[in-house]
Amino acid sequence: SWSESDPTAAAVGSTVTIHSLVSRPSMNGKVGVVVSANASTARFGVRVAGEAKALALRPANLQPAAEAVEVGRLILKAAEWSPQSHALFPTAARKWAVEVMRLGYLIAWDEERF
């Protein structure tokens, strides 16, 4: 979970996993998105699929969703393209990325053809 000394850790738009809720244990393990932060109540508004409105949750009941953390790490590692960062992506994703880059190159440098 996030420490209360790091108020930016659960920024709006963060993907989080809910844990250790006593009042609504059925929400534990669910993934949601932070949609608001309320400094006066020290709670984050978290939108979970299937819920009519955002849940007001304490930082202690939230942790970054594993998927979001992994994607964030991958983005940081690949921020500057290199053969080393290219290898971080699965083979199928690399193939599509190369095709998209080639298409972008053609469009950028041969505008008369498109």
C-alpha positions as CSV (number, residue, x, y, z in Angstrom):
1,S,0.0,0.0,0.0
2,W,1.0,3.6,-0.4
3,S,2.4,5.6,2.5
4,E,0.5,8.7,3.5
5,S,3.7,10.7,3.1
6,D,3.5,10.2,-0.6
7,P,0.3,11.9,-1.7
8,T,1.1,11.7,-5.4
9,A,1.5,7.9,-5.4
10,A,-2.2,7.3,-6.1
11,A,-2.7,10.0,-8.6
12,V,-6.0,10.3,-10.4
13,G,-5.9,7.8,-13.3
14,S,-3.9,5.2,-11.3
15,T,-4.9,1.6,-11.5
16,V,-5.2,0.0,-8.1
17,T,-6.1,-3.2,-6.3
18,I,-8.3,-3.0,-3.2
19,H,-7.3,-4.9,-0.1
20,S,-8.1,-5.3,3.6
21,L,-11.5,-3.8,3.5
22,V,-13.5,-4.9,6.6
23,S,-16.8,-3.2,5.8
24,R,-17.0,-4.6,2.3
25,P,-14.8,-7.7,2.1
26,S,-16.3,-8.6,-1.3
27,M,-14.3,-5.7,-2.8
28,N,-11.0,-7.1,-1.7
29,G,-8.9,-8.1,-4.7
30,K,-11.0,-6.0,-7.1
31,V,-9.1,-3.7,-9.5
32,G,-10.3,-0.1,-9.9
33,V,-9.2,3.3,-11.2
34,V,-8.6,6.3,-8.9
35,V,-11.0,9.0,-10.1
36,S,-10.5,11.6,-7.3
37,A,-8.6,12.5,-4.2
38,N,-10.0,14.3,-1.2
39,A,-7.4,15.8,1.1
40,S,-9.8,16.7,3.8
41,T,-11.0,13.1,4.3
42,A,-7.7,11.6,3.2
43,R,-9.5,9.2,0.9
44,F,-9.4,8.4,-2.8
45,G,-12.4,7.9,-5.0
46,V,-12.0,4.6,-6.7
47,R,-14.2,3.5,-9.6
48,V,-14.8,-0.3,-9.8
49,A,-16.6,-2.0,-12.6
50,G,-20.2,-2.9,-11.6
51,E,-20.4,-0.3,-8.8
52,A,-22.9,2.5,-9.2
53,K,-20.5,5.1,-7.8
54,A,-16.9,5.5,-6.8
55,L,-15.8,4.1,-3.5
56,A,-14.1,6.4,-0.9
57,L,-11.1,4.4,0.2
58,R,-8.1,5.1,2.5
59,P,-4.6,4.8,1.0
60,A,-3.9,1.9,3.3
61,N,-6.6,-0.1,1.4
62,L,-5.0,0.5,-2.0
63,Q,-2.0,-0.8,-3.7
64,P,-0.8,-0.3,-7.3
65,A,-2.3,-3.0,-9.5
66,A,0.4,-5.5,-10.5
67,E,-0.5,-5.1,-14.2
68,A,-0.2,-1.3,-14.0
69,V,3.2,-1.5,-12.2
70,E,4.5,-3.9,-14.9
71,V,3.3,-1.7,-17.7
72,G,4.9,1.3,-16.1
73,R,8.2,-0.4,-15.7
74,L,8.1,-1.5,-19.3
75,I,7.4,2.0,-20.5
76,L,10.2,3.4,-18.5
77,K,12.7,0.8,-19.8
78,A,11.6,1.4,-23.4
79,A,11.4,5.2,-23.2
80,E,14.5,5.5,-25.4
81,W,14.3,2.9,-28.2
82,S,17.3,0.6,-28.6
83,P,17.9,-3.0,-29.5
84,Q,17.9,-3.8,-25.8
85,S,14.5,-2.2,-25.2
86,H,13.1,-3.7,-28.3
87,A,13.8,-7.2,-26.8
88,L,11.6,-6.3,-23.8
89,F,8.4,-6.8,-25.9
90,P,7.0,-10.2,-26.9
91,T,7.8,-11.3,-30.5
92,A,4.3,-10.7,-31.8
93,A,4.2,-7.2,-30.4
94,R,7.6,-6.5,-31.9
95,K,6.4,-7.6,-35.3
96,W,3.4,-5.3,-35.2
97,A,5.5,-2.4,-33.8
98,V,8.0,-2.7,-36.7
99,E,5.1,-2.8,-39.2
100,V,3.6,0.4,-37.7
101,M,6.9,2.1,-37.7
102,R,7.5,1.2,-41.3
103,L,4.1,2.6,-42.3
104,G,4.7,5.8,-40.3
105,Y,8.0,6.2,-42.1
106,L,6.4,5.8,-45.5
107,I,3.7,8.3,-44.7
108,A,6.2,10.8,-43.3
109,W,8.6,10.6,-46.2
110,D,6.5,9.8,-49.2
111,E,3.4,11.9,-48.8
112,E,2.6,11.8,-52.6
113,R,1.8,8.1,-52.4
114,F,-0.8,8.5,-49.7
